[in-house]
Every structure is written in structure tokens, then in C-alpha cells.
Amino acid sequence: MKYLTLPALLLLSACATMSETDLRPNVVMETTLGEIEIEVHQDVAPVSAADFLLHVDQGLYDDQGFYRAVRADNDPRDMGMSLIQGGLLSQEPVTPPIAHELTTDTGLSNTRGVISIARDEPGTGSAAYFFINIGDNSFLDTGGERNPDGAGYATFGKVVRGMNVVEAIQAREAKGESPVPVTDNQYLTDPVIITRAYRVDN
């Protein structure tokens, strides 16, 4: 029979006494258009949430921004996708890619206000680039029809304040240079800057 060490017992004890608040910290993003407050669901999406919080705690989002807006009028697949994407303006991750968390495991659907990890192939995602859903984008969930791989996009939290700011960002002019044809007319002419991102008591 194996016995737990004292540090392990202390860790288990701490986890057992954690409240839902501890597992769902709130993050405020101050932008040049106003504040967005996000509840981060560490309890159901620990990998994605931890990477996002790492970026927050290390100040990696400060002076970065939102640079992409997808609307029904610029969705090349005519699926009515509605979201904004942001993070590091260089779109170059500074941390290793994270494991992909399925929406069937997290229980969070890509619907209004839900925040998700952007990616190419599953397992290439990073909180360096994330998106906030504005419409019902449930076709981005695991098993959805948006991507051929069917893995969907990992969800890890939800906007609890500031959806008006999210919508204002989406409404900005999108005549910026696109890196690939599929995102033509989606890059903001002028990114909306995240001046500061930090945790708050909830």
C-alpha cells in the first residue's frame, strides 16, 4: 500500500477546501473602448484556463489587443460566425502549445460570451490568441461542422460584464491586412488595445 507524503496530503486538503470562487477567478481586461470582465472556469477547463491566467499574471496581454472581427458579412463560409479575436498582437506564442480540451469534456459551448482558445491543428493552441463568441457559434464545438477535424475549439470561460465593449470592437472597421485569404476583411484597420489585464475579487 502506498502512502501520501505530507506535502501531498496538504495539497489535497487545500484542494478540498477550495471554493468555486477559487476555481473560477475573474479577470478584467481594460481596453481603449472599455472594460471586459471574464469568469475563468479552471474547474472544467484546467489546461486552457491555466494558460490564459499565466498570460494575465505575467502581464503578457498588457499593451496588446483585439485585432480580428468576424461577422456574418465577412464570414467566407456563410455560417454567420460572430466573434472577436485578440491576445498578442504579434500572434506569436511565447509559451509552449497546450493540450486541446474538448467541449464535450468542459461542457461549455461556443455560444454568446464564451471565450475560447484559437488554434490550427488540435494541440497547437495557445492563450496567446483567444476569441470571444458573440453569436451562437456552436458549430465551433467538438463534433461541429466548421473544421474538418471535428475537434472544435477549447472553451474555458465566459464574459460576465462588458459584452457591449465586445460588440463595439466587432463593429470596428475591418480593412487591415490579412495574413491568409480566408480572413480577408476580418482584420481591424486599427486594433483595439488591451491596456491592462488583471485578476479581481469576485
DRENPA-3360 file (N, C-alpha, C; in nm, 2 decimals, always signed):
BEGIN
1 = MKYLTLPA = +0.08/-0.12/+0.00/+0.00/+0.00/+0.00/+0.09/+0.13/+0.00 ~ +0.06/+0.22/-0.09/+0.13/+0.34/-0.09/+0.07/+0.45/+0.00 ~ +0.16/+0.53/+0.06/+0.11/+0.64/+0.15/+0.15/+0.77/+0.09 ~ +0.06/+0.87/+0.10/+0.09/+1.00/+0.05/+0.19/+1.07/+0.15 ~ +0.27/+1.15/+0.09/+0.36/+1.23/+0.17/+0.29/+1.35/+0.23 ~ +0.35/+1.41/+0.33/+0.28/+1.52/+0.40/+0.25/+1.64/+0.30 ~ +0.35/+1.68/+0.21/+0.31/+1.78/+0.11/+0.19/+1.74/+0.02 ~ +0.18/+1.62/-0.01/+0.07/+1.57/-0.10/-0.06/+1.58/-0.02;
9 = LLLLSACA = -0.05/+1.54/+0.11/-0.17/+1.55/+0.19/-0.22/+1.69/+0.21 ~ -0.12/+1.78/+0.23/-0.16/+1.92/+0.24/-0.22/+1.98/+0.12 ~ -0.17/+1.94/+0.00/-0.22/+1.98/-0.13/-0.36/+1.93/-0.14 ~ -0.39/+1.81/-0.11/-0.52/+1.75/-0.12/-0.62/+1.82/-0.03 ~ -0.57/+1.86/+0.09/-0.65/+1.93/+0.19/-0.69/+2.07/+0.14 ~ -0.59/+2.13/+0.08/-0.62/+2.27/+0.02/-0.72/+2.26/-0.09 ~ -0.70/+2.16/-0.18/-0.79/+2.14/-0.29/-0.94/+2.12/-0.24 ~ -0.95/+2.04/-0.13/-1.08/+2.00/-0.08/-1.15/+2.12/-0.03;
17 = TMSETDLR = -1.07/+2.22/+0.02/-1.14/+2.34/+0.09/-1.15/+2.45/-0.01 ~ -1.11/+2.43/-0.14/-1.12/+2.54/-0.24/-1.27/+2.57/-0.26 ~ -1.31/+2.69/-0.27/-1.44/+2.73/-0.31/-1.45/+2.74/-0.46 ~ -1.58/+2.75/-0.51/-1.60/+2.77/-0.65/-1.54/+2.90/-0.70 ~ -1.54/+3.00/-0.61/-1.48/+3.12/-0.64/-1.33/+3.11/-0.68 ~ -1.26/+3.02/-0.59/-1.12/+3.00/-0.62/-1.09/+2.94/-0.75 ~ -1.19/+2.85/-0.79/-1.17/+2.77/-0.92/-1.22/+2.85/-1.04 ~ -1.29/+2.96/-1.01/-1.35/+3.05/-1.12/-1.31/+3.19/-1.10;
25 = PNVVMETT = -1.18/+3.22/-1.10/-1.14/+3.36/-1.08/-1.19/+3.45/-1.20 ~ -1.20/+3.58/-1.17/-1.24/+3.68/-1.27/-1.12/+3.76/-1.31 ~ -1.12/+3.79/-1.44/-1.01/+3.87/-1.50/-1.08/+3.99/-1.57 ~ -1.02/+4.11/-1.54/-1.07/+4.23/-1.61/-0.96/+4.27/-1.72 ~ -1.01/+4.29/-1.84/-0.93/+4.35/-1.94/-0.97/+4.49/-1.97 ~ -0.88/+4.58/-1.94/-0.91/+4.72/-1.97/-0.87/+4.75/-2.11 ~ -0.96/+4.79/-2.20/-0.93/+4.82/-2.34/-0.96/+4.97/-2.36 ~ -0.91/+5.01/-2.48/-0.93/+5.15/-2.52/-1.08/+5.18/-2.54;
33 = LGEIEIEV = -1.17/+5.08/-2.55/-1.31/+5.10/-2.56/-1.39/+5.07/-2.44 ~ -1.32/+5.03/-2.33/-1.39/+5.00/-2.21/-1.34/+4.86/-2.15 ~ -1.41/+4.82/-2.04/-1.36/+4.70/-1.97/-1.44/+4.58/-2.01 ~ -1.37/+4.47/-2.01/-1.44/+4.33/-2.03/-1.40/+4.25/-1.91 ~ -1.50/+4.19/-1.84/-1.47/+4.10/-1.73/-1.50/+3.96/-1.76 ~ -1.41/+3.87/-1.74/-1.42/+3.73/-1.78/-1.41/+3.64/-1.66 ~ -1.51/+3.55/-1.64/-1.50/+3.44/-1.54/-1.43/+3.32/-1.60 ~ -1.32/+3.28/-1.54/-1.23/+3.18/-1.60/-1.26/+3.05/-1.53;
41 = HQDVAPVS = -1.30/+2.94/-1.60/-1.35/+2.82/-1.55/-1.24/+2.72/-1.54 ~ -1.15/+2.73/-1.43/-1.05/+2.64/-1.41/-1.10/+2.50/-1.37 ~ -1.22/+2.50/-1.32/-1.27/+2.37/-1.27/-1.30/+2.27/-1.38 ~ -1.34/+2.32/-1.50/-1.38/+2.23/-1.61/-1.28/+2.24/-1.73 ~ -1.20/+2.34/-1.73/-1.10/+2.36/-1.84/-0.97/+2.40/-1.78 ~ -0.91/+2.31/-1.70/-0.79/+2.34/-1.63/-0.67/+2.38/-1.72 ~ -0.65/+2.32/-1.83/-0.53/+2.34/-1.92/-0.54/+2.48/-1.98 ~ -0.66/+2.50/-2.05/-0.68/+2.63/-2.12/-0.68/+2.74/-2.02;
49 = AADFLLHV = -0.75/+2.73/-1.91/-0.76/+2.83/-1.81/-0.63/+2.87/-1.75 ~ -0.55/+2.77/-1.72/-0.41/+2.79/-1.66/-0.33/+2.87/-1.76 ~ -0.33/+2.84/-1.89/-0.25/+2.91/-1.98/-0.30/+3.06/-2.00 ~ -0.43/+3.08/-2.00/-0.48/+3.22/-2.00/-0.44/+3.29/-1.88 ~ -0.45/+3.23/-1.76/-0.42/+3.30/-1.64/-0.27/+3.33/-1.63 ~ -0.19/+3.24/-1.68/-0.04/+3.27/-1.69/-0.01/+3.39/-1.77 ~ -0.08/+3.41/-1.88/-0.06/+3.53/-1.96/-0.11/+3.65/-1.89 ~ -0.22/+3.64/-1.81/-0.27/+3.75/-1.73/-0.17/+3.79/-1.62;
57 = DQGLYDDQ = -0.13/+3.69/-1.54/-0.04/+3.71/-1.43/+0.09/+3.76/-1.47 ~ +0.14/+3.73/-1.58/+0.27/+3.77/-1.63/+0.27/+3.90/-1.71 ~ +0.15/+3.96/-1.72/+0.14/+4.09/-1.79/+0.15/+4.08/-1.94 ~ +0.14/+3.96/-1.99/+0.16/+3.94/-2.14/+0.06/+4.00/-2.22 ~ -0.06/+4.03/-2.17/-0.17/+4.09/-2.25/-0.16/+4.25/-2.24 ~ -0.08/+4.30/-2.15/-0.08/+4.45/-2.14/-0.02/+4.51/-2.26 ~ -0.08/+4.61/-2.31/-0.05/+4.68/-2.44/-0.05/+4.59/-2.56 ~ -0.13/+4.48/-2.55/-0.16/+4.40/-2.67/-0.30/+4.44/-2.72;
65 = GFYRAVRA = -0.38/+4.34/-2.77/-0.51/+4.39/-2.82/-0.60/+4.29/-2.89 ~ -0.71/+4.34/-2.94/-0.80/+4.27/-3.03/-0.78/+4.32/-3.17 ~ -0.76/+4.22/-3.26/-0.72/+4.26/-3.40/-0.81/+4.20/-3.50 ~ -0.91/+4.11/-3.47/-0.99/+4.05/-3.57/-1.13/+4.05/-3.53 ~ -1.22/+4.07/-3.62/-1.36/+4.07/-3.60/-1.43/+4.00/-3.71 ~ -1.51/+3.89/-3.67/-1.58/+3.81/-3.77/-1.73/+3.84/-3.75 ~ -1.79/+3.87/-3.86/-1.94/+3.90/-3.87/-2.00/+3.82/-3.98 ~ -2.13/+3.82/-3.99/-2.20/+3.74/-4.09/-2.16/+3.80/-4.23;
73 = DNDPRDMG = -2.13/+3.92/-4.24/-2.10/+3.98/-4.37/-1.95/+3.95/-4.42 ~ -1.87/+3.90/-4.33/-1.73/+3.87/-4.37/-1.69/+3.73/-4.34 ~ -1.79/+3.64/-4.31/-1.76/+3.50/-4.29/-1.76/+3.43/-4.43 ~ -1.65/+3.39/-4.48/-1.65/+3.33/-4.61/-1.73/+3.20/-4.63 ~ -1.76/+3.14/-4.52/-1.83/+3.01/-4.52/-1.98/+3.03/-4.50 ~ -2.02/+3.16/-4.49/-2.17/+3.19/-4.48/-2.24/+3.11/-4.37 ~ -2.17/+3.10/-4.25/-2.23/+3.03/-4.14/-2.27/+3.12/-4.03 ~ -2.26/+3.25/-4.06/-2.30/+3.35/-3.96/-2.21/+3.36/-3.84;
81 = MSLIQGGL = -2.08/+3.32/-3.85/-1.99/+3.32/-3.74/-1.98/+3.46/-3.69 ~ -1.97/+3.48/-3.56/-1.97/+3.61/-3.49/-1.88/+3.61/-3.37 ~ -1.76/+3.67/-3.38/-1.67/+3.67/-3.27/-1.56/+3.78/-3.29 ~ -1.49/+3.80/-3.18/-1.37/+3.89/-3.19/-1.25/+3.80/-3.15 ~ -1.13/+3.83/-3.20/-1.01/+3.76/-3.16/-0.91/+3.85/-3.11 ~ -0.83/+3.81/-3.01/-0.73/+3.90/-2.96/-0.62/+3.82/-2.89 ~ -0.54/+3.90/-2.82/-0.42/+3.84/-2.75/-0.30/+3.91/-2.78 ~ -0.19/+3.84/-2.81/-0.07/+3.90/-2.85/-0.08/+3.95/-3.00;
89 = LSQEPVTP = -0.05/+4.08/-3.02/-0.06/+4.14/-3.15/+0.03/+4.08/-3.25 ~ +0.14/+4.02/-3.20/+0.24/+3.96/-3.30/+0.18/+3.82/-3.34 ~ +0.08/+3.77/-3.27/+0.03/+3.64/-3.30/+0.13/+3.53/-3.29 ~ +0.24/+3.55/-3.21/+0.35/+3.46/-3.19/+0.34/+3.42/-3.05 ~ +0.32/+3.29/-3.02/+0.31/+3.24/-2.88/+0.45/+3.25/-2.81 ~ +0.45/+3.28/-2.68/+0.57/+3.29/-2.61/+0.58/+3.17/-2.51 ~ +0.48/+3.08/-2.51/+0.48/+2.97/-2.42/+0.45/+2.85/-2.51 ~ +0.48/+2.72/-2.46/+0.46/+2.60/-2.55/+0.31/+2.59/-2.57;
97 = PIAHELTT = +0.27/+2.52/-2.69/+0.13/+2.49/-2.71/+0.07/+2.40/-2.61 ~ -0.06/+2.41/-2.59/-0.13/+2.34/-2.48/-0.21/+2.22/-2.54 ~ -0.24/+2.13/-2.46/-0.33/+2.02/-2.50/-0.47/+2.07/-2.52 ~ -0.53/+2.01/-2.62/-0.67/+2.05/-2.66/-0.77/+1.99/-2.57 ~ -0.86/+2.08/-2.52/-0.97/+2.03/-2.43/-1.10/+2.04/-2.51 ~ -1.17/+1.92/-2.52/-1.29/+1.91/-2.59/-1.41/+1.98/-2.52 ~ -1.50/+2.04/-2.60/-1.61/+2.10/-2.53/-1.71/+1.99/-2.47 ~ -1.70/+1.87/-2.52/-1.77/+1.76/-2.46/-1.72/+1.73/-2.32;
105 = DTGLSNTR = -1.60/+1.77/-2.29/-1.55/+1.75/-2.16/-1.57/+1.87/-2.07 ~ -1.56/+1.99/-2.13/-1.57/+2.11/-2.04/-1.72/+2.14/-2.02 ~ -1.80/+2.10/-2.11/-1.95/+2.13/-2.10/-1.98/+2.28/-2.14 ~ -1.88/+2.35/-2.19/-1.90/+2.49/-2.23/-1.91/+2.50/-2.38 ~ -2.02/+2.55/-2.43/-2.04/+2.56/-2.58/-2.00/+2.70/-2.63 ~ -1.95/+2.70/-2.75/-1.91/+2.83/-2.81/-2.04/+2.92/-2.85 ~ -2.10/+2.96/-2.74/-2.22/+3.05/-2.76/-2.18/+3.19/-2.70 ~ -2.28/+3.28/-2.70/-2.26/+3.42/-2.67/-2.18/+3.44/-2.54;
113 = GVISIARD = -2.07/+3.51/-2.55/-1.99/+3.55/-2.43/-1.89/+3.45/-2.39 ~ -1.89/+3.33/-2.45/-1.79/+3.23/-2.41/-1.66/+3.25/-2.48 ~ -1.55/+3.24/-2.40/-1.41/+3.26/-2.45/-1.34/+3.13/-2.48 ~ -1.27/+3.13/-2.59/-1.21/+3.00/-2.64/-1.07/+3.03/-2.69 ~ -0.99/+2.91/-2.69/-0.85/+2.92/-2.75/-0.86/+2.90/-2.90 ~ -0.79/+2.99/-2.97/-0.77/+2.97/-3.11/-0.66/+2.87/-3.14 ~ -0.67/+2.81/-3.26/-0.57/+2.71/-3.29/-0.57/+2.68/-3.44 ~ -0.46/+2.60/-3.48/-0.47/+2.54/-3.61/-0.51/+2.40/-3.59;
121 = EPGTGSAA = -0.41/+2.31/-3.59/-0.44/+2.17/-3.56/-0.47/+2.15/-3.41 ~ -0.55/+2.05/-3.37/-0.56/+2.02/-3.22/-0.43/+2.00/-3.15 ~ -0.41/+2.07/-3.04/-0.28/+2.06/-2.97/-0.18/+2.17/-3.01 ~ -0.22/+2.26/-3.10/-0.14/+2.37/-3.13/-0.18/+2.51/-3.07 ~ -0.29/+2.50/-2.99/-0.35/+2.62/-2.94/-0.26/+2.69/-2.83 ~ -0.30/+2.81/-2.80/-0.23/+2.89/-2.70/-0.32/+3.01/-2.66 ~ -0.31/+3.05/-2.54/-0.38/+3.17/-2.49/-0.32/+3.29/-2.55 ~ -0.21/+3.28/-2.62/-0.16/+3.39/-2.69/-0.26/+3.45/-2.79;
129 = YFFINIGD = -0.35/+3.36/-2.84/-0.46/+3.41/-2.92/-0.59/+3.34/-2.88 ~ -0.68/+3.42/-2.84/-0.81/+3.37/-2.80/-0.92/+3.44/-2.87 ~ -1.04/+3.39/-2.86/-1.16/+3.46/-2.92/-1.28/+3.46/-2.82 ~ -1.36/+3.56/-2.84/-1.48/+3.58/-2.76/-1.60/+3.56/-2.86 ~ -1.68/+3.46/-2.83/-1.80/+3.44/-2.92/-1.91/+3.55/-2.89 ~ -1.97/+3.60/-3.00/-2.07/+3.70/-2.98/-2.21/+3.64/-3.02 ~ -2.21/+3.56/-3.13/-2.34/+3.49/-3.16/-2.33/+3.35/-3.12 ~ -2.43/+3.27/-3.16/-2.43/+3.12/-3.13/-2.33/+3.06/-3.23;
137 = NSFLDTGG = -2.21/+3.03/-3.19/-2.11/+2.96/-3.28/-2.10/+2.82/-3.24 ~ -2.20/+2.75/-3.20/-2.19/+2.61/-3.15/-2.14/+2.52/-3.26 ~ -2.13/+2.56/-3.38/-2.07/+2.48/-3.49/-1.91/+2.48/-3.47 ~ -1.86/+2.55/-3.37/-1.72/+2.55/-3.33/-1.70/+2.45/-3.22 ~ -1.80/+2.39/-3.17/-1.78/+2.29/-3.06/-1.73/+2.16/-3.12 ~ -1.69/+2.07/-3.03/-1.65/+1.94/-3.07/-1.76/+1.87/-3.14 ~ -1.72/+1.81/-3.26/-1.83/+1.75/-3.34/-1.89/+1.85/-3.44 ~ -1.86/+1.98/-3.43/-1.92/+2.08/-3.51/-1.87/+2.07/-3.65;
145 = ERNPDGAG = -1.94/+2.14/-3.74/-1.91/+2.13/-3.88/-1.81/+2.23/-3.94 ~ -1.76/+2.32/-3.85/-1.68/+2.43/-3.90/-1.54/+2.38/-3.95 ~ -1.48/+2.29/-3.87/-1.35/+2.23/-3.90/-1.36/+2.09/-3.94 ~ -1.28/+2.04/-4.04/-1.29/+1.90/-4.08/-1.24/+1.81/-3.98 ~ -1.15/+1.85/-3.88/-1.11/+1.76/-3.78/-1.21/+1.73/-3.67 ~ -1.31/+1.81/-3.67/-1.42/+1.78/-3.57/-1.39/+1.80/-3.43 ~ -1.27/+1.85/-3.39/-1.23/+1.86/-3.25/-1.29/+1.99/-3.19 ~ -1.33/+2.09/-3.27/-1.38/+2.21/-3.21/-1.27/+2.30/-3.15;
153 = YATFGKVV = -1.32/+2.40/-3.08/-1.23/+2.49/-3.02/-1.25/+2.49/-2.87 ~ -1.14/+2.49/-2.79/-1.15/+2.47/-2.65/-1.20/+2.59/-2.58 ~ -1.31/+2.57/-2.50/-1.37/+2.68/-2.43/-1.32/+2.68/-2.28 ~ -1.31/+2.80/-2.22/-1.26/+2.80/-2.08/-1.31/+2.91/-1.99 ~ -1.41/+2.98/-2.04/-1.47/+3.09/-1.95/-1.58/+3.16/-2.02 ~ -1.62/+3.27/-1.96/-1.74/+3.35/-2.01/-1.73/+3.49/-1.97 ~ -1.77/+3.58/-2.06/-1.77/+3.72/-2.02/-1.89/+3.75/-1.93 ~ -1.87/+3.81/-1.82/-1.97/+3.84/-1.72/-2.01/+3.99/-1.72;
161 = RGMNVVEA = -1.92/+4.07/-1.78/-1.95/+4.21/-1.79/-1.87/+4.27/-1.91 ~ -1.94/+4.35/-1.98/-1.87/+4.42/-2.09/-1.90/+4.37/-2.23 ~ -2.01/+4.29/-2.25/-2.04/+4.24/-2.38/-2.07/+4.36/-2.48 ~ -2.11/+4.48/-2.42/-2.12/+4.59/-2.51/-1.99/+4.64/-2.57 ~ -1.88/+4.62/-2.49/-1.75/+4.65/-2.54/-1.71/+4.55/-2.64 ~ -1.74/+4.43/-2.62/-1.71/+4.32/-2.72/-1.77/+4.35/-2.85 ~ -1.90/+4.39/-2.84/-1.98/+4.42/-2.97/-1.92/+4.55/-3.03 ~ -1.88/+4.64/-2.95/-1.82/+4.77/-3.01/-1.69/+4.73/-3.09;
169 = IQAREAKG = -1.61/+4.64/-3.03/-1.49/+4.60/-3.10/-1.53/+4.53/-3.23 ~ -1.63/+4.45/-3.23/-1.67/+4.38/-3.35/-1.71/+4.47/-3.46 ~ -1.77/+4.58/-3.42/-1.83/+4.68/-3.52/-1.72/+4.77/-3.58 ~ -1.60/+4.76/-3.54/-1.50/+4.85/-3.59/-1.46/+4.81/-3.74 ~ -1.41/+4.91/-3.81/-1.37/+4.89/-3.95/-1.27/+4.78/-3.96 ~ -1.29/+4.69/-4.06/-1.20/+4.58/-4.08/-1.14/+4.58/-4.22 ~ -1.05/+4.67/-4.23/-0.98/+4.68/-4.36/-0.83/+4.66/-4.35 ~ -0.79/+4.59/-4.24/-0.65/+4.57/-4.21/-0.60/+4.45/-4.30;
177 = ESPVPVTD = -0.46/+4.44/-4.31/-0.40/+4.34/-4.39/-0.42/+4.20/-4.33 ~ -0.47/+4.11/-4.41/-0.49/+3.97/-4.36/-0.37/+3.88/-4.40 ~ -0.33/+3.79/-4.31/-0.22/+3.70/-4.34/-0.25/+3.59/-4.44 ~ -0.38/+3.56/-4.44/-0.43/+3.45/-4.53/-0.56/+3.49/-4.59 ~ -0.59/+3.44/-4.72/-0.72/+3.48/-4.78/-0.84/+3.45/-4.70 ~ -0.85/+3.34/-4.63/-0.97/+3.31/-4.56/-1.01/+3.41/-4.45 ~ -0.92/+3.50/-4.41/-0.95/+3.60/-4.31/-0.96/+3.74/-4.37 ~ -0.96/+3.75/-4.51/-0.98/+3.88/-4.57/-1.10/+3.95/-4.52;
185 = NQYLTDPV = -1.08/+4.08/-4.50/-1.19/+4.17/-4.45/-1.23/+4.14/-4.30 ~ -1.14/+4.07/-4.23/-1.17/+4.04/-4.09/-1.07/+4.11/-3.99 ~ -0.96/+4.16/-4.04/-0.86/+4.22/-3.96/-0.89/+4.37/-3.94 ~ -0.90/+4.41/-3.81/-0.93/+4.55/-3.78/-0.83/+4.65/-3.84 ~ -0.88/+4.76/-3.90/-0.79/+4.86/-3.95/-0.70/+4.91/-3.84 ~ -0.75/+4.93/-3.72/-0.67/+4.97/-3.61/-0.71/+4.88/-3.49 ~ -0.62/+4.79/-3.44/-0.65/+4.71/-3.33/-0.70/+4.79/-3.21 ~ -0.79/+4.72/-3.13/-0.83/+4.78/-3.00/-0.74/+4.73/-2.90;
193 = IITRAYRV = -0.67/+4.82/-2.83/-0.56/+4.79/-2.74/-0.61/+4.74/-2.60 ~ -0.55/+4.64/-2.55/-0.57/+4.59/-2.41/-0.47/+4.67/-2.33 ~ -0.50/+4.77/-2.26/-0.40/+4.84/-2.18/-0.35/+4.76/-2.06 ~ -0.44/+4.68/-2.00/-0.40/+4.61/-1.88/-0.50/+4.49/-1.86 ~ -0.45/+4.38/-1.82/-0.53/+4.26/-1.78/-0.49/+4.21/-1.64 ~ -0.59/+4.19/-1.55/-0.55/+4.15/-1.42/-0.67/+4.08/-1.35 ~ -0.64/+4.00/-1.25/-0.74/+3.93/-1.17/-0.81/+4.03/-1.08 ~ -0.93/+4.00/-1.05/-1.01/+4.08/-0.95/-1.08/+3.98/-0.85;
201 = DN = -1.12/+4.03/-0.74/-1.20/+3.95/-0.65/-1.34/+3.94/-0.70 ~ -1.40/+3.82/-0.68/-1.54/+3.80/-0.73/-1.63/+3.75/-0.62;
% end
